[in-house]
Amino acid sequence: MQRLAIFDLDNTLVDRQGPLTDWVSAFSSQNALSDLDRADLLQLVHARAHPSAFETIRAQYGLTPSAEALWRDYCVYMARSVTCPADVLEGLSTLRRTGWKVVVATNGTTEIQTAKVTMSGIVDHVDAVCASEAVGVRKPEVGMFEGAAAACGADLALGGWVIGDGVDTDIRGGRAAGLRTIWISGSRTWPGGDAEPDHATTDVCQAIDLLLTVS
């Protein structure tokens, strides 16, 4: 098996939920949204933050700025707020030094995901970053994993690992693509069913340590 490690981004390499919740709080206060509006907004952007979502947000709350301006402000806020711990960055670099191809495969628009990996420093510690908008398909589709492998000069047919927190997007998707998997559980219990992960770890540093022990 080739040494290929495909990492999820949000809530695997970086915490998305904390900055997202902070953005919703700041945005709601700025625009005098009710508590109910705030909860609806969080649900909307949590599911999928995309430029089209800000058309909905603008119309729903009667906001003056254009949807494009709202999206741009959101991207700036999230890129500035998302961080990657130093030990995670070092772990990614260690994998590369020991012969691994390391690539980030993330659902989302190229603009926001590229901004996050750049501002957090991740881009300097991996071989490639692959966003679903650029590939044209989203995880758990096999094509997303094929695109990620190709982005770092690897061949999906030769195997590899997927590391992520998503039960369907990362673990079931990775298994369907013929890859081994490490589930970042965050102390959650596996929900059961088919396609269980090969391994489960509490956080991504533990997953990197595990990869460093496999041949």
DOKOLVEX-97857 format. One record per atom (N, C-alpha, C): residue number from 0; x, y, z. Coordinates in nm, 4 decimals, always signed. Example, Ala and Ser with C-alpha at 12.3 -4.5 7.8 and 13.67 -1.06 7.14 Angstrom:
BEGIN
n c1 c2 c3
0 +1.3190 -0.5690 +0.7800
0 +1.2300 -0.4500 +0.7800
0 +1.3200 -0.3300 +0.7800
1 +1.2850 -0.2250 +0.7080
1 +1.3670 -0.1060 +0.7140
1 +1.2900 +0.0030 +0.7870
***
This chain:
BEGIN
n c1 c2 c3
0 +0.0836 -0.1201 +0.0000
0 +0.0000 +0.0000 +0.0000
0 +0.0870 +0.1249 +0.0000
1 +0.0557 +0.2186 -0.0876
1 +0.1301 +0.3438 -0.0896
1 +0.1011 +0.4228 +0.0383
2 +0.1934 +0.5107 +0.0721
2 +0.1740 +0.5945 +0.1910
2 +0.1009 +0.7219 +0.1514
3 -0.0303 +0.7115 +0.1484
3 -0.1170 +0.8237 +0.1143
3 -0.2100 +0.8499 +0.2317
4 -0.2096 +0.9736 +0.2809
4 -0.2980 +1.0128 +0.3903
4 -0.3863 +1.1273 +0.3436
5 -0.5168 +1.1016 +0.3369
5 -0.6141 +1.2015 +0.2944
5 -0.6865 +1.2520 +0.4197
6 -0.6631 +1.3775 +0.4550
6 -0.7200 +1.4355 +0.5755
6 -0.8406 +1.5239 +0.5442
7 -0.9443 +1.5083 +0.6235
7 -1.0528 +1.6048 +0.6247
7 -1.0010 +1.7344 +0.6876
8 -1.0690 +1.8461 +0.6588
8 -1.0274 +1.9747 +0.7155
8 -1.1108 +2.0132 +0.8377
9 -1.2386 +2.0421 +0.8157
9 -1.3217 +2.0985 +0.9215
9 -1.3525 +1.9968 +1.0305
10 -1.3218 +2.0351 +1.1536
10 -1.3414 +1.9536 +1.2734
10 -1.2547 +1.8282 +1.2744
11 -1.1519 +1.8288 +1.1878
11 -1.0472 +1.7258 +1.1915
11 -0.9137 +1.7948 +1.2132
12 -0.8679 +1.8701 +1.1136
12 -0.7431 +1.9461 +1.1290
12 -0.7672 +2.0791 +1.1986
13 -0.8838 +2.1370 +1.1801
13 -0.9181 +2.2633 +1.2461
13 -1.0570 +2.2517 +1.3082
14 -1.0813 +2.3346 +1.4078
14 -1.2138 +2.3434 +1.4680
14 -1.2967 +2.4417 +1.3879
15 -1.4008 +2.3940 +1.3244
15 -1.4923 +2.4819 +1.2516
15 -1.6054 +2.5306 +1.3403
16 -1.6512 +2.4454 +1.4305
16 -1.7728 +2.4757 +1.5042
16 -1.7577 +2.5992 +1.5925
17 -1.6441 +2.6118 +1.6628
17 -1.6247 +2.7260 +1.7512
17 -1.6278 +2.8588 +1.6763
18 -1.5426 +2.8767 +1.5733
18 -1.5476 +3.0006 +1.4952
18 -1.6822 +3.0250 +1.4283
19 -1.7491 +2.9182 +1.3836
19 -1.8795 +2.9344 +1.3188
19 -1.9819 +2.9882 +1.4180
20 -1.9831 +2.9320 +1.5379
20 -2.0753 +2.9791 +1.6410
20 -2.0463 +3.1245 +1.6776
21 -1.9174 +3.1589 +1.6863
21 -1.8793 +3.2975 +1.7170
21 -1.9247 +3.3929 +1.6059
22 -1.9113 +3.3492 +1.4801
22 -1.9564 +3.4337 +1.3688
22 -2.1068 +3.4568 +1.3752
23 -2.1813 +3.3508 +1.3994
23 -2.3268 +3.3641 +1.4089
23 -2.3642 +3.4608 +1.5201
24 -2.2964 +3.4517 +1.6343
24 -2.3253 +3.5406 +1.7462
24 -2.2973 +3.6859 +1.7092
25 -2.1805 +3.7107 +1.6471
25 -2.1437 +3.8472 +1.6088
25 -2.2378 +3.9013 +1.5016
26 -2.2684 +3.8180 +1.4033
26 -2.3565 +3.8595 +1.2934
26 -2.4968 +3.8893 +1.3458
27 -2.5440 +3.8065 +1.4364
27 -2.6779 +3.8249 +1.4915
27 -2.6870 +3.9532 +1.5726
28 -2.5852 +3.9809 +1.6518
28 -2.5843 +4.1035 +1.7310
28 -2.5783 +4.2264 +1.6410
29 -2.4940 +4.2180 +1.5381
29 -2.4776 +4.3309 +1.4466
29 -2.6080 +4.3638 +1.3739
30 -2.6869 +4.2605 +1.3439
30 -2.8081 +4.2802 +1.2652
30 -2.9369 +4.2665 +1.3477
31 -2.9210 +4.2680 +1.4803
31 -3.0349 +4.2660 +1.5723
31 -3.1300 +4.1495 +1.5452
32 -3.0729 +4.0295 +1.5261
32 -3.1554 +3.9112 +1.5023
32 -3.2053 +3.8542 +1.6345
33 -3.3200 +3.7928 +1.6314
33 -3.3765 +3.7300 +1.7512
33 -3.3033 +3.5999 +1.7826
34 -3.3295 +3.5456 +1.8999
34 -3.2692 +3.4175 +1.9370
34 -3.3120 +3.3066 +1.8413
35 -3.4374 +3.3118 +1.7981
35 -3.4859 +3.2117 +1.7030
35 -3.4150 +3.2273 +1.5686
36 -3.3987 +3.3514 +1.5235
36 -3.3259 +3.3770 +1.3999
36 -3.1818 +3.3270 +1.4106
37 -3.1226 +3.3502 +1.5252
37 -2.9838 +3.3082 +1.5478
37 -2.9711 +3.1568 +1.5357
38 -3.0644 +3.0842 +1.5936
38 -3.0612 +2.9374 +1.5867
38 -3.0802 +2.8897 +1.4426
39 -3.1722 +2.9541 +1.3706
39 -3.1954 +2.9169 +1.2307
39 -3.0715 +2.9453 +1.1453
40 -3.0068 +3.0593 +1.1722
40 -2.8873 +3.0967 +1.0970
40 -2.7748 +2.9969 +1.1205
41 -2.7558 +2.9577 +1.2450
41 -2.6507 +2.8601 +1.2754
41 -2.6768 +2.7291 +1.2040
42 -2.8007 +2.6853 +1.2023
42 -2.8350 +2.5601 +1.1333
42 -2.8071 +2.5716 +0.9836
43 -2.8387 +2.6866 +0.9266
43 -2.8197 +2.7071 +0.7834
43 -2.6730 +2.7007 +0.7440
44 -2.5880 +2.7761 +0.8126
44 -2.4458 +2.7798 +0.7733
44 -2.3702 +2.6569 +0.8209
45 -2.4207 +2.5914 +0.9244
45 -2.3553 +2.4686 +0.9692
45 -2.3684 +2.3600 +0.8641
46 -2.4857 +2.3516 +0.8047
46 -2.5095 +2.2480 +0.7044
46 -2.4206 +2.2681 +0.5827
47 -2.4144 +2.3913 +0.5335
47 -2.3306 +2.4168 +0.4168
47 -2.3207 +2.5671 +0.3920
48 -2.2077 +2.6247 +0.4282
48 -2.1851 +2.7667 +0.4019
48 -2.1399 +2.7825 +0.2569
49 -2.2192 +2.8535 +0.1779
49 -2.1961 +2.8651 +0.0343
49 -2.2478 +3.0020 -0.0087
50 -2.1910 +3.0619 -0.1132
50 -2.2407 +3.1940 -0.1548
50 -2.3918 +3.2008 -0.1708
51 -2.4529 +3.0940 -0.2219
51 -2.5983 +3.0949 -0.2411
51 -2.6734 +3.1052 -0.1083
52 -2.6129 +3.0528 -0.0012
52 -2.6769 +3.0614 +0.1298
52 -2.6904 +3.2057 +0.1745
53 -2.5990 +3.2901 +0.1309
53 -2.6040 +3.4296 +0.1731
53 -2.7077 +3.5092 +0.0948
54 -2.7497 +3.4590 -0.0195
54 -2.8667 +3.5149 -0.0865
54 -2.9905 +3.4922 +0.0014
55 -3.0002 +3.3714 +0.0549
55 -3.1111 +3.3379 +0.1439
55 -3.1066 +3.4223 +0.2701
56 -2.9880 +3.4346 +0.3286
56 -2.9720 +3.5119 +0.4521
56 -3.0106 +3.6584 +0.4300
57 -2.9658 +3.7156 +0.3203
57 -2.9954 +3.8559 +0.2906
57 -3.1458 +3.8778 +0.2763
58 -3.2105 +3.7878 +0.2014
58 -3.3538 +3.8021 +0.1792
58 -3.4344 +3.7751 +0.3063
59 -3.3943 +3.6737 +0.3802
59 -3.4711 +3.6322 +0.4980
59 -3.4715 +3.7386 +0.6068
60 -3.3580 +3.8088 +0.6208
60 -3.3479 +3.9064 +0.7294
60 -3.3519 +4.0508 +0.6796
61 -3.3803 +4.0701 +0.5513
61 -3.3959 +4.2041 +0.4976
61 -3.2726 +4.2907 +0.5119
62 -3.1570 +4.2356 +0.4791
62 -3.0303 +4.3058 +0.4999
62 -2.9965 +4.3928 +0.3795
63 -2.9262 +4.5021 +0.4061
63 -2.8894 +4.5958 +0.3008
63 -2.7691 +4.5513 +0.2181
64 -2.6594 +4.5024 +0.2799
64 -2.5415 +4.4630 +0.2002
64 -2.5769 +4.3537 +0.0998
65 -2.5041 +4.3498 -0.0090
65 -2.5269 +4.2462 -0.1093
65 -2.4885 +4.1095 -0.0542
66 -2.5425 +4.0062 -0.1150
66 -2.5062 +3.8700 -0.0744
66 -2.3570 +3.8465 -0.0941
67 -2.3023 +3.9036 -0.1995
67 -2.1589 +3.8890 -0.2249
67 -2.0770 +3.9518 -0.1134
68 -2.1180 +4.0681 -0.0661
68 -2.0462 +4.1344 +0.0428
68 -2.0582 +4.0545 +0.1728
69 -2.1767 +4.0003 +0.1999
69 -2.1959 +3.9180 +0.3196
69 -2.1080 +3.7936 +0.3147
70 -2.1019 +3.7299 +0.1986
70 -2.0170 +3.6109 +0.1815
70 -1.8700 +3.6453 +0.2003
71 -1.8270 +3.7561 +0.1424
71 -1.6874 +3.7971 +0.1543
71 -1.6498 +3.8244 +0.3004
72 -1.7383 +3.8917 +0.3730
72 -1.7120 +3.9193 +0.5145
72 -1.7054 +3.7896 +0.5950
73 -1.7926 +3.6952 +0.5612
73 -1.7907 +3.5647 +0.6283
73 -1.6577 +3.4936 +0.6036
74 -1.6122 +3.4934 +0.4799
74 -1.4852 +3.4274 +0.4459
74 -1.3694 +3.4883 +0.5226
75 -1.3656 +3.6208 +0.5299
75 -1.2580 +3.6892 +0.6021
75 -1.2617 +3.6516 +0.7501
76 -1.3817 +3.6512 +0.8083
76 -1.3959 +3.6187 +0.9503
76 -1.3486 +3.4764 +0.9784
77 -1.3954 +3.3810 +0.8986
77 -1.3609 +3.2413 +0.9243
77 -1.2131 +3.2145 +0.9011
78 -1.1564 +3.2726 +0.7967
78 -1.0140 +3.2519 +0.7692
78 -0.9283 +3.3076 +0.8808
79 -0.9707 +3.4197 +0.9374
79 -0.8962 +3.4817 +1.0455
79 -0.9111 +3.4048 +1.1767
80 -1.0240 +3.3383 +1.1951
80 -1.0572 +3.2765 +1.3230
80 -1.0140 +3.1313 +1.3346
81 -1.0085 +3.0606 +1.2227
81 -0.9744 +2.9177 +1.2257
81 -0.8242 +2.9011 +1.2441
82 -0.7858 +2.8163 +1.3371
82 -0.6437 +2.7901 +1.3637
82 -0.6183 +2.6399 +1.3639
83 -0.4923 +2.6043 +1.3416
83 -0.4504 +2.4640 +1.3490
83 -0.3413 +2.4540 +1.4549
84 -0.3565 +2.3679 +1.5541
84 -0.2569 +2.3566 +1.6604
84 -0.1181 +2.3232 +1.6068
85 -0.0166 +2.3753 +1.6737
85 +0.1217 +2.3558 +1.6293
85 +0.1592 +2.2076 +1.6244
86 +0.1073 +2.1271 +1.7190
86 +0.1436 +1.9849 +1.7180
86 +0.0808 +1.9113 +1.6002
87 -0.0329 +1.9604 +1.5513
87 -0.0931 +1.9002 +1.4323
87 -0.0101 +1.9342 +1.3089
88 +0.0311 +2.0607 +1.2984
88 +0.1151 +2.1013 +1.1860
88 +0.2456 +2.0222 +1.1839
89 +0.3055 +2.0046 +1.2991
89 +0.4299 +1.9286 +1.3062
89 +0.4067 +1.7824 +1.2691
90 +0.2922 +1.7287 +1.3097
90 +0.2608 +1.5905 +1.2750
90 +0.2457 +1.5716 +1.1254
91 +0.1827 +1.6665 +1.0586
91 +0.1698 +1.6596 +0.9133
91 +0.3063 +1.6632 +0.8460
92 +0.3934 +1.7510 +0.8945
92 +0.5279 +1.7600 +0.8381
92 +0.6069 +1.6324 +0.8631
93 +0.5884 +1.5721 +0.9803
93 +0.6576 +1.4467 +1.0111
93 +0.6145 +1.3364 +0.9152
94 +0.4856 +1.3299 +0.8860
94 +0.4379 +1.2308 +0.7898
94 +0.5085 +1.2489 +0.6554
95 +0.5169 +1.3711 +0.6093
95 +0.5818 +1.3970 +0.4796
95 +0.7295 +1.3611 +0.4841
96 +0.7955 +1.3935 +0.5941
96 +0.9390 +1.3616 +0.6053
96 +0.9644 +1.2120 +0.6047
97 +0.8646 +1.1346 +0.6464
97 +0.8811 +0.9893 +0.6524
97 +0.8219 +0.9192 +0.5298
98 +0.7953 +0.9960 +0.4239
98 +0.7579 +0.9356 +0.2971
98 +0.6102 +0.9322 +0.2639
99 +0.5284 +0.9965 +0.3442
99 +0.3856 +0.9991 +0.3154
99 +0.3503 +1.1122 +0.2191
100 +0.2535 +1.0864 +0.1321
100 +0.1871 +1.1908 +0.0567
100 +0.0694 +1.2362 +0.1419
101 +0.0615 +1.3664 +0.1699
101 -0.0404 +1.4192 +0.2598
101 -0.1254 +1.5212 +0.1847
102 -0.2562 +1.4989 +0.1820
102 -0.3457 +1.5868 +0.1084
102 -0.4712 +1.6137 +0.1919
103 -0.5213 +1.7338 +0.1823
103 -0.6471 +1.7700 +0.2475
103 -0.7592 +1.7569 +0.1451
104 -0.8643 +1.6827 +0.1800
104 -0.9834 +1.6685 +0.0951
104 -1.1021 +1.7224 +0.1726
105 -1.1574 +1.8339 +0.1257
105 -1.2606 +1.9016 +0.2024
105 -1.3787 +1.9418 +0.1159
106 -1.4974 +1.9177 +0.1678
106 -1.6162 +1.9697 +0.1021
106 -1.6237 +2.1202 +0.1268
107 -1.6657 +2.1942 +0.0250
107 -1.6784 +2.3385 +0.0404
107 -1.6287 +2.4121 -0.0820
108 -1.6491 +2.5424 -0.0808
108 -1.6028 +2.6232 -0.1929
108 -1.4518 +2.6410 -0.1863
109 -1.3918 +2.6535 -0.3025
109 -1.2458 +2.6705 -0.3092
109 -1.2029 +2.7963 -0.2355
110 -1.2798 +2.9027 -0.2475
110 -1.2410 +3.0313 -0.1867
110 -1.2260 +3.0213 -0.0358
111 -1.3281 +2.9751 +0.0337
111 -1.3233 +2.9734 +0.1790
111 -1.2278 +2.8665 +0.2316
112 -1.2270 +2.7483 +0.1691
112 -1.1400 +2.6417 +0.2197
112 -0.9921 +2.6740 +0.1952
113 -0.9620 +2.7350 +0.0808
113 -0.8238 +2.7770 +0.0554
113 -0.7815 +2.8841 +0.1539
114 -0.8702 +2.9768 +0.1834
114 -0.8389 +3.0821 +0.2806
114 -0.8086 +3.0222 +0.4172
115 -0.8850 +2.9212 +0.4575
115 -0.8645 +2.8607 +0.5896
115 -0.7324 +2.7848 +0.5975
116 -0.7002 +2.7066 +0.4950
116 -0.5744 +2.6312 +0.5018
116 -0.4534 +2.7226 +0.4890
117 -0.4719 +2.8367 +0.4232
117 -0.3618 +2.9323 +0.4096
117 -0.3381 +3.0067 +0.5406
118 -0.4427 +3.0643 +0.5970
118 -0.4289 +3.1429 +0.7191
118 -0.3890 +3.0578 +0.8394
119 -0.4314 +2.9325 +0.8408
119 -0.3973 +2.8430 +0.9524
119 -0.2579 +2.7833 +0.9389
120 -0.1953 +2.7989 +0.8216
120 -0.0622 +2.7443 +0.7991
120 -0.0601 +2.6029 +0.7461
121 -0.1752 +2.5397 +0.7334
121 -0.1800 +2.3999 +0.6896
121 -0.1195 +2.3829 +0.5510
122 -0.1426 +2.4801 +0.4637
122 -0.0979 +2.4681 +0.3247
122 +0.0530 +2.4462 +0.3148
123 +0.1287 +2.4913 +0.4135
123 +0.2739 +2.4761 +0.4119
123 +0.3196 +2.3410 +0.4645
124 +0.2261 +2.2591 +0.5106
124 +0.2627 +2.1317 +0.5731
124 +0.2015 +2.0112 +0.5026
125 +0.1385 +2.0337 +0.3872
125 +0.0779 +1.9239 +0.3109
125 +0.1227 +1.9326 +0.1652
126 +0.0999 +1.8254 +0.0924
126 +0.1381 +1.8228 -0.0494
126 +0.0343 +1.8880 -0.1385
127 -0.0920 +1.8858 -0.0968
127 -0.1980 +1.9428 -0.1803
127 -0.3232 +1.9650 -0.0972
128 -0.4086 +2.0530 -0.1483
128 -0.5404 +2.0781 -0.0889
128 -0.6434 +2.0625 -0.1998
129 -0.7463 +1.9855 -0.1729
129 -0.8469 +1.9536 -0.2747
129 -0.9854 +1.9877 -0.2199
130 -1.0476 +2.0912 -0.2761
130 -1.1824 +2.1320 -0.2352
130 -1.2852 +2.0764 -0.3331
131 -1.4015 +2.0421 -0.2813
131 -1.5020 +1.9752 -0.3639
131 -1.5489 +2.0617 -0.4809
132 -1.5544 +2.1936 -0.4609
132 -1.5982 +2.2803 -0.5707
132 -1.5078 +2.2644 -0.6920
133 -1.3776 +2.2496 -0.6690
133 -1.2826 +2.2361 -0.7792
133 -1.2943 +2.1000 -0.8477
134 -1.3265 +1.9976 -0.7694
134 -1.3362 +1.8620 -0.8246
134 -1.4698 +1.8419 -0.8970
135 -1.5736 +1.9051 -0.8452
135 -1.7054 +1.8899 -0.9063
135 -1.7920 +1.7852 -0.8398
136 -1.7398 +1.7188 -0.7374
136 -1.8175 +1.6245 -0.6568
136 -1.7790 +1.6439 -0.5111
137 -1.8644 +1.5964 -0.4219
137 -1.8414 +1.6110 -0.2787
137 -1.8220 +1.4744 -0.2134
138 -1.7460 +1.4699 -0.1043
138 -1.7445 +1.3491 -0.0231
138 -1.8872 +1.3212 +0.0223
139 -1.9311 +1.1967 +0.0197
139 -1.8539 +1.0721 +0.0128
139 -1.8350 +1.0132 -0.1271
140 -1.8576 +1.0896 -0.2334
140 -1.8408 +1.0356 -0.3682
140 -1.6952 +0.9933 -0.3913
141 -1.6771 +0.8788 -0.4553
141 -1.5416 +0.8269 -0.4802
141 -1.4588 +0.9262 -0.5607
142 -1.5226 +1.0003 -0.6512
142 -1.4511 +1.0960 -0.7331
142 -1.3762 +1.2004 -0.6523
143 -1.4258 +1.2328 -0.5341
143 -1.3570 +1.3300 -0.4486
143 -1.2248 +1.2735 -0.3984
144 -1.2243 +1.1476 -0.3636
144 -1.1016 +1.0840 -0.3163
144 -1.0040 +1.0613 -0.4319
145 -1.0580 +1.0327 -0.5481
145 -0.9736 +1.0211 -0.6676
145 -0.9057 +1.1545 -0.6972
146 -0.9818 +1.2630 -0.6860
146 -0.9250 +1.3949 -0.7102
146 -0.8181 +1.4304 -0.6092
147 -0.8395 +1.3946 -0.4835
147 -0.7418 +1.4237 -0.3795
147 -0.6119 +1.3472 -0.4035
148 -0.6244 +1.2198 -0.4390
148 -0.5050 +1.1399 -0.4661
148 -0.4279 +1.1969 -0.5849
149 -0.4991 +1.2299 -0.6901
149 -0.4339 +1.2842 -0.8090
149 -0.3654 +1.4170 -0.7797
150 -0.4245 +1.4976 -0.6901
150 -0.3690 +1.6294 -0.6593
150 -0.2299 +1.6219 -0.5977
151 -0.1997 +1.5111 -0.5328
151 -0.0670 +1.4976 -0.4719
151 +0.0181 +1.3925 -0.5438
152 -0.0226 +1.3553 -0.6647
152 +0.0577 +1.2638 -0.7448
152 +0.0476 +1.1191 -0.7028
153 -0.0621 +1.0812 -0.6368
153 -0.0814 +0.9427 -0.5936
153 -0.1887 +0.8762 -0.6795
154 -0.1984 +0.7443 -0.6659
154 -0.2948 +0.6645 -0.7412
154 -0.3891 +0.5990 -0.6426
155 -0.5175 +0.6348 -0.6462
155 -0.6134 +0.5814 -0.5503
155 -0.6175 +0.4291 -0.5536
156 -0.5922 +0.3706 -0.6693
156 -0.5977 +0.2249 -0.6819
156 -0.4919 +0.1547 -0.5973
157 -0.3881 +0.2283 -0.5571
157 -0.2809 +0.1699 -0.4765
157 -0.3074 +0.1810 -0.3269
158 -0.4244 +0.2330 -0.2910
158 -0.4634 +0.2355 -0.1504
158 -0.4176 +0.3598 -0.0773
159 -0.4494 +0.3617 +0.0516
159 -0.4152 +0.4745 +0.1357
159 -0.5116 +0.4835 +0.2522
160 -0.5090 +0.5968 +0.3201
160 -0.5898 +0.6185 +0.4390
160 -0.6716 +0.7463 +0.4264
161 -0.7906 +0.7436 +0.4848
161 -0.8711 +0.8634 +0.5030
161 -0.8836 +0.8881 +0.6534
162 -0.8611 +1.0131 +0.6930
162 -0.8679 +1.0501 +0.8343
162 -0.9664 +1.1640 +0.8490
163 -1.0749 +1.1430 +0.9239
163 -1.1730 +1.2488 +0.9375
163 -1.2773 +1.2194 +1.0426
164 -1.3571 +1.3212 +1.0727
164 -1.4601 +1.3098 +1.1759
164 -1.5958 +1.2694 +1.1203
165 -1.6121 +1.2757 +0.9875
165 -1.7425 +1.2496 +0.9276
165 -1.7721 +1.1015 +0.9124
166 -1.8808 +1.0585 +0.9699
166 -1.9184 +0.9163 +0.9608
166 -1.9457 +0.8783 +0.8156
167 -2.0281 +0.9559 +0.7476
167 -2.0630 +0.9251 +0.6088
167 -1.9586 +0.9789 +0.5113
168 -1.9244 +1.1070 +0.5253
168 -1.8364 +1.1708 +0.4273
168 -1.6965 +1.1116 +0.4265
169 -1.6405 +1.0875 +0.5441
169 -1.5018 +1.0419 +0.5520
169 -1.4881 +0.8901 +0.5649
170 -1.5591 +0.8324 +0.6585
170 -1.5380 +0.6898 +0.6881
170 -1.6112 +0.6013 +0.5874
171 -1.7392 +0.6186 +0.5736
171 -1.8111 +0.5361 +0.4752
171 -1.7661 +0.5699 +0.3342
172 -1.7408 +0.6974 +0.3074
172 -1.6902 +0.7363 +0.1762
172 -1.5533 +0.6792 +0.1482
173 -1.4666 +0.6845 +0.2472
173 -1.3326 +0.6289 +0.2309
173 -1.3329 +0.4797 +0.2091
174 -1.4173 +0.4101 +0.2837
174 -1.4272 +0.2654 +0.2660
174 -1.4779 +0.2317 +0.1268
175 -1.5771 +0.3070 +0.0789
175 -1.6321 +0.2824 -0.0551
175 -1.5272 +0.3062 -0.1630
176 -1.4299 +0.3935 -0.1325
176 -1.3223 +0.4218 -0.2279
176 -1.2066 +0.3220 -0.2166
177 -1.2211 +0.2227 -0.1305
177 -1.1190 +0.1201 -0.1155
177 -1.0043 +0.1593 -0.0246
178 -1.0264 +0.2589 +0.0617
178 -0.9208 +0.3090 +0.1481
178 -0.9425 +0.2642 +0.2920
179 -0.8345 +0.2611 +0.3684
179 -0.8448 +0.2361 +0.5122
179 -0.8799 +0.3676 +0.5803
180 -0.9371 +0.3582 +0.6988
180 -0.9927 +0.4776 +0.7602
180 -0.9589 +0.4897 +0.9082
181 -0.9453 +0.6158 +0.9510
181 -0.9325 +0.6481 +1.0935
181 -1.0395 +0.7524 +1.1244
182 -1.1268 +0.7186 +1.2162
182 -1.2352 +0.8091 +1.2544
182 -1.1912 +0.8949 +1.3719
183 -1.2012 +1.0266 +1.3571
183 -1.1751 +1.1176 +1.4676
183 -1.3045 +1.1294 +1.5460
184 -1.3116 +1.0581 +1.6562
184 -1.4391 +1.0412 +1.7254
184 -1.4758 +1.1596 +1.8132
185 -1.3749 +1.2334 +1.8625
185 -1.4065 +1.3378 +1.9595
185 -1.4805 +1.2815 +2.0790
186 -1.4500 +1.1578 +2.1145
186 -1.5130 +1.0850 +2.2258
186 -1.6562 +1.0407 +2.1960
187 -1.7002 +1.0528 +2.0682
187 -1.8308 +0.9991 +2.0319
187 -1.8237 +0.8473 +2.0178
188 -1.9385 +0.7838 +2.0222
188 -1.9495 +0.6397 +1.9996
188 -1.9879 +0.6155 +1.8546
189 -1.9218 +0.5186 +1.7905
189 -1.9559 +0.4875 +1.6522
189 -2.1033 +0.4507 +1.6430
190 -2.1767 +0.5089 +1.5460
190 -2.3215 +0.4894 +1.5412
190 -2.3669 +0.3506 +1.4996
191 -2.2748 +0.2675 +1.4570
191 -2.3123 +0.1326 +1.4183
191 -2.3386 +0.1208 +1.2696
192 -2.3837 +0.0059 +1.2282
192 -2.4080 -0.0175 +1.0863
192 -2.2831 -0.0699 +1.0183
193 -2.2854 -0.0640 +0.8860
193 -2.1744 -0.1203 +0.8096
193 -2.0596 -0.0202 +0.8003
194 -1.9541 -0.0622 +0.7357
194 -1.8392 +0.0237 +0.7043
194 -1.7804 +0.0910 +0.8271
195 -1.7563 +0.0150 +0.9344
195 -1.6912 +0.0705 +1.0524
195 -1.5480 +0.1118 +1.0181
196 -1.4937 +0.2104 +1.0899
196 -1.3565 +0.2529 +1.0628
196 -1.2568 +0.1440 +1.1015
197 -1.1401 +0.1473 +1.0374
197 -1.0333 +0.0552 +1.0774
197 -0.9817 +0.0889 +1.2169
198 -0.9802 +0.2184 +1.2475
198 -0.9374 +0.2650 +1.3787
198 -1.0202 +0.3866 +1.4168
199 -1.0280 +0.4141 +1.5451
199 -1.0912 +0.5361 +1.5946
199 -0.9976 +0.6005 +1.6955
200 -0.9784 +0.7306 +1.6841
200 -0.8965 +0.8047 +1.7798
200 -0.9743 +0.9271 +1.8262
201 -0.9371 +0.9780 +1.9415
201 -1.0072 +1.0944 +1.9959
201 -0.9778 +1.2197 +1.9164
202 -0.8524 +1.2342 +1.8723
202 -0.8151 +1.3551 +1.7994
202 -0.7177 +1.3201 +1.6874
203 -0.6840 +1.4207 +1.6074
203 -0.6031 +1.3969 +1.4880
203 -0.4573 +1.3690 +1.5218
204 -0.4063 +1.4213 +1.6327
204 -0.2679 +1.3906 +1.6707
204 -0.2513 +1.2419 +1.6976
205 -0.3496 +1.1812 +1.7640
205 -0.3450 +1.0374 +1.7870
205 -0.3500 +0.9613 +1.6547
206 -0.4281 +1.0127 +1.5600
206 -0.4370 +0.9474 +1.4296
206 -0.3027 +0.9538 +1.3567
207 -0.2359 +1.0678 +1.3638
207 -0.1055 +1.0817 +1.2990
207 -0.0051 +0.9871 +1.3632
208 -0.0055 +0.9780 +1.4942
208 +0.0840 +0.8840 +1.5642
208 +0.0593 +0.7414 +1.5177
209 -0.0674 +0.7080 +1.4977
209 -0.1016 +0.5731 +1.4519
209 -0.0465 +0.5500 +1.3110
210 -0.0635 +0.6467 +1.2219
210 -0.0120 +0.6323 +1.0859
210 +0.1391 +0.6113 +1.0843
211 +0.2075 +0.6764 +1.1746
211 +0.3531 +0.6653 +1.1790
211 +0.4000 +0.5269 +1.2218
212 +0.3071 +0.4438 +1.2738
212 +0.3448 +0.3084 +1.3156
212 +0.3128 +0.2035 +1.2105
213 +0.2368 +0.2416 +1.1049
213 +0.1986 +0.1418 +1.0049
213 +0.3009 +0.1430 +0.8917
214 +0.3134 +0.0301 +0.8257
214 +0.4092 +0.0183 +0.7163
214 +0.3415 +0.0420 +0.5824
***
